[in-house]
């Protein structure tokens, strides 16, 4: 363990902890733009500068390891002047369109500019202008708003293990882009969008769908059995975007389906009640067709049987909406009837990757212990 003093307060942290880790442990506010607790230290924004007693110049607290006996100062007139100047330099190459930016109100750069009272920038000069390349369905990239914090690069490499983007060129021409500046072509998990501190990366599905006046509802992602926690951002009784909080079991990370696959919620084709197929009244006019030659019929012992693909759906059959109780009763009665007439092996079950492990366990237990068959499989078994 390492013990040091920060702004007159003693704090003990583990070895190889940075000064910023110790500062965060004391809940002392210190500005950062490139730091993320789950990513490797970067030291790109230079806003987390601190003074160490005995050191001739300030150091970046996110890349400096804590040592025993250190005496650290996190705020002073000199440090605040350096931070404001650094922020002005970052803003000197940043578009001034906060009024219409998708991230307004949720932008760390905007918040710091407000905190330091930066209304006009005393630094001029050339600004970067990039051609927009966004031929993908999910992520909008406005690289003129990129501050080169590197969070998107590190999260794509260190968390996702994909490496779809990286730094290219040098000096003023430095930018983050896919290989050979092609269109973004990746898993579209949106992790880069989640950590971007500015409006450089946003979701296309969110464009002009409201910004921060959302009602937030915490729930669980419906797509698989991982049980990731998600937050629905609701505006005018409609889900406009999906995010995830860092303190959840999935630590804020989501896949493409969890982050962007919410369009089904308000789809007019969405099923909201169980449906039971009904046969027409005059069934003799439309006989069920069999394959040629016909397969052997079901037997009492469950051997033989008719393959489901050997029948075509009745052309006049339709669906009827019923309650959940009616649907469950219908399923139970049909399973019981089939088991009595043809034996338990005439029934098979297909479990789902969208269910939890516990639900899938109960499903196979039901088939083996109640129905009495081992005809059980899983949709994810390729």
PLY file of the C-alpha trace (Angstrom):
ply
format ascii 1.0
element vertex 382
property float x
property float y
property float z
element edge 381
property int vertex1
property int vertex2
end_header
0.00 0.00 0.00
1.04 3.61 -0.59
0.25 6.56 1.67
0.41 10.15 0.44
-1.03 13.55 1.22
-3.42 15.35 -1.15
-4.52 18.90 -0.34
-3.56 18.28 3.28
-5.52 14.98 3.53
-3.81 11.63 4.01
-4.96 8.80 1.78
-3.81 5.20 1.33
-4.10 3.45 -2.04
-2.76 0.26 -3.57
0.59 0.08 -5.27
0.62 1.11 -8.93
-2.35 3.42 -8.31
-2.11 6.82 -9.96
-2.41 10.17 -8.24
-5.78 10.55 -9.96
-6.97 7.31 -8.34
-6.06 8.75 -4.94
-7.76 12.05 -5.77
-10.95 10.24 -6.78
-10.86 8.25 -3.52
-11.05 11.52 -1.60
-13.85 12.82 -3.88
-11.79 15.86 -4.77
-13.04 17.38 -8.07
-10.45 17.47 -10.81
-11.23 17.97 -14.54
-10.52 15.24 -17.12
-11.48 14.66 -20.74
-9.41 11.64 -21.75
-9.64 9.53 -18.57
-11.91 6.53 -18.08
-11.61 4.24 -15.03
-11.83 1.06 -17.16
-9.21 2.13 -19.72
-5.45 2.46 -19.64
-4.01 5.90 -18.69
-3.54 8.21 -21.67
-2.59 11.69 -20.50
-3.86 13.37 -23.65
-6.00 16.27 -22.45
-3.55 17.60 -19.78
-6.43 18.97 -17.68
-5.74 16.80 -14.62
-2.45 18.60 -13.86
-1.35 18.63 -10.20
1.64 20.02 -8.33
3.94 17.77 -6.30
5.99 19.33 -3.54
9.61 19.23 -4.70
8.79 18.79 -8.38
9.72 21.71 -10.67
6.64 21.50 -12.88
3.06 20.18 -12.78
2.41 16.60 -13.86
-0.61 14.78 -15.29
-2.20 12.98 -12.35
-3.70 10.24 -14.56
-0.29 8.96 -15.69
1.80 9.61 -12.57
1.99 6.80 -10.02
1.42 7.60 -6.35
4.45 7.18 -4.07
4.87 7.11 -0.32
5.26 10.54 1.25
4.04 12.54 -1.75
2.55 15.94 -0.99
0.14 16.79 -3.81
-1.79 19.98 -4.53
-4.76 19.69 -6.89
-5.79 23.34 -7.16
-3.92 26.64 -7.12
-4.03 29.87 -9.18
-1.21 28.50 -11.34
-2.95 25.19 -11.98
-6.30 26.81 -12.74
-4.64 29.18 -15.22
-2.92 26.25 -16.95
-6.17 24.29 -17.14
-8.08 27.22 -18.57
-5.38 27.85 -21.18
-5.35 24.16 -22.15
-9.12 24.24 -22.48
-8.95 27.34 -24.66
-6.46 25.61 -26.95
-8.79 22.63 -27.29
-11.74 24.92 -28.03
-9.76 26.89 -30.61
-10.08 23.92 -32.96
-13.66 23.03 -32.10
-16.92 24.00 -33.90
-19.07 26.58 -32.10
-22.43 24.95 -32.84
-23.47 23.99 -29.31
-26.99 25.32 -29.96
-27.74 22.51 -32.39
-25.24 19.85 -31.25
-26.74 16.48 -30.34
-24.65 16.35 -27.15
-25.49 19.81 -25.80
-26.21 19.52 -22.10
-24.35 16.21 -21.90
-20.97 17.34 -23.23
-17.97 17.35 -20.90
-16.17 19.95 -23.00
-19.18 22.27 -22.87
-19.45 21.76 -19.10
-15.79 22.65 -18.52
-16.08 25.74 -20.76
-19.02 26.81 -18.62
-17.11 26.12 -15.39
-14.12 28.21 -16.48
-16.29 30.95 -17.95
-14.88 30.77 -21.48
-17.10 32.92 -23.70
-14.59 34.01 -26.34
-11.40 32.31 -27.39
-8.19 34.33 -27.63
-6.52 31.71 -29.84
-7.17 31.80 -33.58
-5.64 30.10 -36.56
-6.40 27.24 -38.88
-9.12 24.75 -37.98
-9.58 21.20 -39.17
-12.21 20.54 -41.83
-13.09 16.95 -42.65
-15.27 15.30 -45.23
-18.05 13.41 -43.48
-18.15 9.66 -44.15
-21.09 8.02 -42.49
-22.27 5.21 -44.75
-23.32 3.07 -41.81
-26.75 2.71 -40.21
-25.90 3.46 -36.57
-23.03 5.86 -35.77
-22.64 9.46 -36.94
-19.04 10.75 -36.94
-18.32 14.49 -36.87
-14.53 14.46 -36.59
-14.29 18.26 -36.47
-15.66 17.93 -32.92
-13.10 15.27 -31.99
-10.66 16.41 -29.27
-8.35 13.38 -29.76
-8.94 12.10 -26.23
-8.45 8.56 -27.54
-11.23 7.00 -25.44
-12.95 5.54 -28.50
-9.69 3.99 -29.72
-8.86 2.45 -26.36
-12.32 1.09 -25.66
-12.51 -0.51 -29.12
-9.12 -2.15 -28.54
-9.07 -2.90 -24.80
-12.73 -3.69 -24.05
-14.13 -4.95 -27.36
-10.88 -6.33 -28.78
-11.87 -5.17 -32.28
-9.48 -2.34 -33.11
-11.73 -0.87 -35.80
-10.30 2.66 -35.40
-6.97 4.25 -34.49
-4.96 7.48 -34.70
-3.74 8.47 -38.15
-1.40 11.19 -39.44
0.49 13.67 -37.23
0.35 17.23 -35.96
-2.67 19.30 -36.97
-3.68 16.55 -39.42
-4.00 13.95 -36.65
-7.39 12.25 -36.70
-9.11 9.08 -35.59
-10.41 6.94 -38.41
-10.84 3.38 -39.70
-8.04 1.83 -41.80
-7.32 3.78 -45.00
-10.06 6.25 -44.00
-12.75 3.87 -45.21
-16.29 3.98 -43.89
-16.71 2.63 -40.40
-17.29 -1.12 -40.62
-17.37 -2.89 -37.28
-19.72 -4.56 -34.80
-21.48 -1.22 -34.11
-21.65 -1.96 -30.40
-21.65 1.79 -29.74
-19.10 1.64 -26.91
-17.18 4.45 -28.62
-20.35 6.56 -28.66
-20.90 5.90 -24.96
-17.47 7.20 -23.88
-17.07 10.08 -26.34
-17.01 13.30 -24.23
-18.17 15.54 -27.09
-20.50 15.35 -30.09
-17.90 13.71 -32.32
-19.69 10.34 -32.08
-23.46 10.08 -31.75
-26.18 7.62 -32.65
-27.91 8.26 -35.96
-31.17 6.99 -34.51
-31.05 9.80 -31.92
-30.71 12.67 -34.39
-33.28 15.38 -33.61
-35.12 13.04 -31.26
-34.67 15.21 -28.18
-31.57 15.81 -26.09
-31.69 15.89 -22.29
-35.34 16.37 -21.31
-35.84 12.63 -21.00
-37.64 10.46 -18.54
-35.24 7.66 -17.63
-36.46 4.13 -16.90
-34.04 1.42 -15.78
-34.79 -2.07 -17.08
-33.12 -5.25 -18.39
-32.13 -5.84 -22.01
-34.56 -8.34 -23.63
-32.21 -9.77 -26.25
-30.31 -12.55 -24.44
-29.75 -14.26 -21.14
-26.83 -12.04 -20.04
-29.26 -9.72 -18.26
-27.49 -6.44 -19.07
-29.01 -3.42 -17.33
-30.14 -0.67 -19.66
-31.70 2.76 -19.26
-34.49 3.79 -21.61
-34.56 7.51 -22.42
-38.21 8.35 -23.01
-39.51 11.55 -24.58
-43.15 12.15 -25.46
-44.00 8.59 -24.48
-41.51 7.14 -26.95
-38.14 5.48 -26.40
-35.62 7.78 -28.12
-32.32 6.18 -27.08
-30.81 3.49 -24.86
-27.81 3.72 -22.55
-26.33 1.81 -19.63
-24.90 3.05 -16.34
-21.36 2.28 -15.21
-22.47 0.93 -11.82
-24.48 -1.91 -13.42
-23.36 -5.54 -13.68
-22.37 -4.98 -17.33
-20.38 -1.86 -16.29
-22.15 0.26 -18.88
-21.10 -1.86 -21.87
-23.74 -2.98 -24.39
-23.82 -4.81 -27.72
-25.31 -3.43 -30.93
-28.71 -4.99 -30.27
-28.93 -3.72 -26.72
-27.93 -0.15 -27.64
-29.56 0.33 -31.03
-32.14 -2.45 -31.40
-35.11 -0.78 -29.73
-37.17 0.00 -32.84
-39.45 -2.99 -32.23
-40.91 -1.33 -29.13
-43.11 1.02 -31.15
-43.47 -1.13 -34.26
-47.09 -1.42 -35.48
-46.38 -5.11 -36.25
-45.41 -5.93 -32.68
-47.40 -8.76 -31.08
-48.86 -7.71 -27.75
-51.17 -10.67 -27.03
-50.93 -14.45 -27.58
-52.40 -15.76 -30.83
-54.02 -19.14 -31.45
-54.40 -20.42 -35.01
-58.00 -21.19 -35.93
-59.15 -23.51 -38.72
-61.90 -22.53 -41.22
-65.42 -23.82 -40.74
-65.51 -25.74 -44.03
-62.24 -27.67 -43.67
-63.25 -30.34 -46.20
-62.87 -27.89 -49.08
-59.17 -27.46 -48.34
-57.61 -30.81 -47.38
-54.20 -30.90 -45.72
-51.53 -31.93 -48.20
-48.96 -34.59 -47.43
-45.60 -35.29 -48.96
-45.39 -38.03 -51.55
-44.78 -40.75 -50.50
-46.47 -40.15 -47.14
-44.44 -40.63 -43.97
-45.52 -43.30 -41.46
-48.13 -42.15 -38.94
-47.53 -41.68 -35.24
-47.59 -44.82 -33.13
-48.47 -45.31 -29.51
-44.84 -45.89 -28.58
-43.70 -42.69 -30.23
-41.75 -44.40 -33.03
-42.20 -43.30 -36.61
-44.16 -40.07 -36.90
-44.99 -37.32 -39.35
-42.42 -34.58 -39.94
-43.85 -31.06 -39.47
-42.61 -30.04 -42.93
-44.85 -32.68 -44.52
-47.91 -30.49 -43.95
-48.73 -27.13 -45.50
-50.66 -24.53 -43.50
-54.34 -24.41 -44.20
-54.95 -21.55 -46.65
-57.95 -20.21 -44.74
-56.54 -20.57 -41.24
-56.21 -17.39 -39.19
-55.04 -16.16 -35.80
-57.23 -15.22 -32.86
-56.10 -13.01 -29.98
-56.55 -14.65 -26.58
-55.55 -13.95 -23.00
-52.41 -15.43 -21.45
-54.50 -17.79 -19.31
-56.30 -19.09 -22.39
-52.99 -19.57 -24.22
-51.42 -21.49 -21.33
-54.51 -23.69 -20.96
-54.47 -24.41 -24.70
-50.76 -25.33 -24.65
-51.15 -27.57 -21.60
-54.19 -29.39 -23.04
-52.53 -29.95 -26.44
-49.32 -31.27 -24.86
-51.34 -33.60 -22.65
-53.41 -34.79 -25.63
-50.37 -35.45 -27.83
-48.57 -37.29 -25.04
-51.60 -39.54 -24.38
-52.19 -40.30 -28.06
-48.64 -40.62 -29.40
-46.29 -40.86 -26.43
-43.85 -38.35 -24.92
-41.27 -38.71 -27.71
-43.75 -37.13 -30.13
-42.98 -33.83 -28.37
-39.79 -31.79 -28.64
-38.64 -28.54 -27.09
-36.38 -25.76 -28.39
-35.07 -23.41 -25.69
-33.90 -19.87 -26.30
-30.69 -17.90 -25.86
-32.85 -14.94 -24.87
-33.79 -16.72 -21.65
-31.66 -16.84 -18.54
-29.73 -19.97 -17.58
-32.26 -20.59 -14.80
-35.20 -20.39 -17.22
-33.52 -22.75 -19.67
-32.78 -25.17 -16.83
-36.46 -25.21 -15.83
-37.48 -25.68 -19.46
-35.37 -28.80 -19.94
-36.43 -30.06 -16.49
-40.06 -29.68 -17.54
-39.50 -31.73 -20.69
-37.50 -34.48 -18.98
-39.38 -34.77 -15.68
-42.95 -33.79 -16.62
-43.35 -34.72 -20.27
-40.83 -37.55 -20.10
-38.71 -36.96 -23.20
-35.11 -36.05 -23.95
-36.11 -34.25 -27.15
-34.72 -30.91 -26.00
-32.37 -28.60 -27.92
-31.14 -25.01 -27.86
-31.29 -22.37 -30.59
-27.64 -21.36 -30.03
-26.24 -24.87 -30.59
-24.81 -24.46 -34.07
0 1
1 2
2 3
3 4
4 5
5 6
6 7
7 8
8 9
9 10
10 11
11 12
12 13
13 14
14 15
15 16
16 17
17 18
18 19
19 20
20 21
21 22
22 23
23 24
24 25
25 26
26 27
27 28
28 29
29 30
30 31
31 32
32 33
33 34
34 35
35 36
36 37
37 38
38 39
39 40
40 41
41 42
42 43
43 44
44 45
45 46
46 47
47 48
48 49
49 50
50 51
51 52
52 53
53 54
54 55
55 56
56 57
57 58
58 59
59 60
60 61
61 62
62 63
63 64
64 65
65 66
66 67
67 68
68 69
69 70
70 71
71 72
72 73
73 74
74 75
75 76
76 77
77 78
78 79
79 80
80 81
81 82
82 83
83 84
84 85
85 86
86 87
87 88
88 89
89 90
90 91
91 92
92 93
93 94
94 95
95 96
96 97
97 98
98 99
99 100
100 101
101 102
102 103
103 104
104 105
105 106
106 107
107 108
108 109
109 110
110 111
111 112
112 113
113 114
114 115
115 116
116 117
117 118
118 119
119 120
120 121
121 122
122 123
123 124
124 125
125 126
126 127
127 128
128 129
129 130
130 131
131 132
132 133
133 134
134 135
135 136
136 137
137 138
138 139
139 140
140 141
141 142
142 143
143 144
144 145
145 146
146 147
147 148
148 149
149 150
150 151
151 152
152 153
153 154
154 155
155 156
156 157
157 158
158 159
159 160
160 161
161 162
162 163
163 164
164 165
165 166
166 167
167 168
168 169
169 170
170 171
171 172
172 173
173 174
174 175
175 176
176 177
177 178
178 179
179 180
180 181
181 182
182 183
183 184
184 185
185 186
186 187
187 188
188 189
189 190
190 191
191 192
192 193
193 194
194 195
195 196
196 197
197 198
198 199
199 200
200 201
201 202
202 203
203 204
204 205
205 206
206 207
207 208
208 209
209 210
210 211
211 212
212 213
213 214
214 215
215 216
216 217
217 218
218 219
219 220
220 221
221 222
222 223
223 224
224 225
225 226
226 227
227 228
228 229
229 230
230 231
231 232
232 233
233 234
234 235
235 236
236 237
237 238
238 239
239 240
240 241
241 242
242 243
243 244
244 245
245 246
246 247
247 248
248 249
249 250
250 251
251 252
252 253
253 254
254 255
255 256
256 257
257 258
258 259
259 260
260 261
261 262
262 263
263 264
264 265
265 266
266 267
267 268
268 269
269 270
270 271
271 272
272 273
273 274
274 275
275 276
276 277
277 278
278 279
279 280
280 281
281 282
282 283
283 284
284 285
285 286
286 287
287 288
288 289
289 290
290 291
291 292
292 293
293 294
294 295
295 296
296 297
297 298
298 299
299 300
300 301
301 302
302 303
303 304
304 305
305 306
306 307
307 308
308 309
309 310
310 311
311 312
312 313
313 314
314 315
315 316
316 317
317 318
318 319
319 320
320 321
321 322
322 323
323 324
324 325
325 326
326 327
327 328
328 329
329 330
330 331
331 332
332 333
333 334
334 335
335 336
336 337
337 338
338 339
339 340
340 341
341 342
342 343
343 344
344 345
345 346
346 347
347 348
348 349
349 350
350 351
351 352
352 353
353 354
354 355
355 356
356 357
357 358
358 359
359 360
360 361
361 362
362 363
363 364
364 365
365 366
366 367
367 368
368 369
369 370
370 371
371 372
372 373
373 374
374 375
375 376
376 377
377 378
378 379
379 380
380 381
